[in-house]
Amino acid sequence: MKKSSTLTTTTSVPSSPTLSLSAQTLSASKISLTSSRSGSGKARSTCQSPVRPGSGCVDAIRAKREEIEMESLLEKAKFYTSVCLGTTAILSVFTFLFLIPFVVDPAISTIIADYDPVPVTCIVIDHIYAEGIKNCSWSSCREGCTSSLTKCHQLFVNYTRIPFSEWERHPQDLDTVNWDVSYTKFLINSEGCGYPPTTNCSVFARQYGFSHIGEPFPCYYSRAYPQVVIGRYSWENNLYHLILSLIIPNVLFAISIGVLSYWYCPCCEKACNKSSRVYAEKFPTKEDKLLCHSDEDDEMEY
C-alpha cells in the first residue's frame, strides 16, 4: 500500500499590470482631491479660522468694527444735533414774536417819527398826578407797556428849537422866549413806557416833575409830529436794537431749517447732491466692467 504524500502548495495570484495602474490612478486622484479640498478650505477659512494678531484678517475685522462704531457715533450726533436745531428754530420763532411788540414796533415807530438828534430846550409847565383808570387816559411814564394804568404822571412842556447846548452858553429870559410848541405832552420815550430797571417812573417824576417846573432841560421833538416830545432818544441804540431783533432770530431759524431740510428732505438732498457729469460718463467704463467680472469670478470660486 502506497503512502499518499500530501503536497502543500501555495497558490499565488500573479500581479496584473492593469490592476496596479488602476490602484495608482485611484490613489493619485484621492491625493489631488484632498489637496484641492484643503486648498479651497484654506481659501474659504482665511478670515473664519482663528489667526494670529497682526494678520491682515484681524486688521480688516478691526477696521470694519471701527467703521461701524464711527457710523453709530455719527448717527447719534446727527440725532442730537437735529433735536437742538429743531428746538432752536421753535425758540427763534417765539422770540421774534415776543420782540415784535416790545422792540421792533417801538423802534419802527421811532424811525417814522423822525426825532431831531440834536436836543432842544424844554421846560415843564404842568405836572398832574392822577389815580384810577378813568383819570389816567395817558401817562408820561408807564412801567410795563401792556399793564393797565391805575396811577399816572402827566407832564406838559413848552419847547423851542434852540439847541440846549446853545441855551446853556447864552441863557434867555423865559418870559421873552418865543416857544415853538406850547403845552404839549411830554413822554419818557417814543412809546411812553418801558420796563425796569431802565424805566422807573418815580425817578422820572422826581427828575422832571413838581420841584423842577420852569427849569430848562434837553428834550427831543418829532419832526414828523411836532406835538410829540420825548426825554430819551438815541438813533444808534434804536437802530442797533432793531437790527439785532430782526437778524438774530431769523438767521438762527433759517440755518436750523436749512440744515434739517438738507438732512431729512429727499428733494433737497437730491438737488444738493446732483451730479455734474455728462450723460455718457454715468455708464461704467471697460476697466470697471472687467474689475466687476473678476470680483464676481473670485466670489464664485470661494
Secondary structure, DSSP 8 states (H G I E B T S, - for coil): ----------------HHHHHHHHHHHHHHHHHHHHHHHHHHHHTTTTS---TTSHHHHHHHHHHHHHHHHHHHHHHHHHHHHHHHHHHHHHHHHHHHHIIIIIHHHHHHHHHTB-SS-EEEEEEEEEEEESTTT-S--S--BSSSS--SEEEEEEEEEEEEEHHHHHHS---TTT---SEEEEEEESSSSS-B-TTT--HHHHHHHHSGGGTT-EEEEEEBSSSTT-EES---HHHHHHHHHHHHHHHHHHHHHHHHHHHHHH-HHHHHHHT-----SGGGS--HHHHHHHHHHHHHHHH-
